[in-house]
Amino acid sequence: MDSREEQSLDELLNRLLVAFENKMPFNKLLGLKIDSLHLGEVRLRLEMREELIGNYVHGILHGGVIASVLDVAGGMIAIANAFKTKENLSENERMEGIDKTSTIDIRIDYLRPGRGQYFIATANVLRSGRKVAVTRMELFNDENVLIAVGTGSYLVG
């Protein structure tokens, strides 16, 4: 990849970052912030808030929030990777592909209760084809304790 292609890809990733963080109402409702977005990995941050608690007695993160955060991370890295694999398309055509992206299947394994001041979700691509990407996601708390893992399949074509 030459420097012009890298610059174009960086611009697309920045546009994706803005779209996911500022234009998607559900992501805003959750309070998701993107720490980093590269072709190899995405890192999202979620601050613990009272509205996100599922078990009020123990004050732990709701399982649906965990699943949602991991799904967003998986979808983001699937789209970012699709930008690279669809480099023959224009920037606008690749950005328009975001609305065609959807979750086909997701599996979440809850390993520990969601305790923490904040949480970090990471995701990377296991396999990416012309139409489907498979991703691996992980959620850690502020003490770097693994809370949940997931695997997702996403339609990207």
C-alpha positions, 0 to 999 in steps of 0.5 A: 500500500502506498502512502496515498492509499494509507492516507485515504484509509486513515481518512476513512477510519477517522470518518468511521470513528466520528460516525460511530461515536457522534452520529449513532444514537445508541452509541451516544446513549451508552456513552461509548468513546473510541480510544483507538481504531486501526485495521488490526484492532479497535479499543472502546471505553465505557464509563460505568454509570448508574443507568448501566447497572443490571444488578442494583444490589451488587452494582454490576454492569448489565449483561445487555450493555456488555453484549451491546458494547462487544457488538459495536466493537466487532462491527467497527473492526469488521467495517474498518477491515472491509475498507481495506479489502474494498480499496477498489471502491471510492471513499464515498462508496466505502462509507456508504457500505456502513449502512449495509453492515449488520450483525449476522450472529454473535456469541457472548461468554460472560466470565465475571461480574461487570464490576469497575469504574470503566470498561475497555472493549477490544476487537480484532478480525479473525477472518474477512471475506468479500461479504462476511467478517468474523471478529473476536471481542473482549471486555476488560474492567479498569483493573484489566480483569477480563469480564466477557469475550465474544465472537461475531459474524458481520455482513460487510458486503 
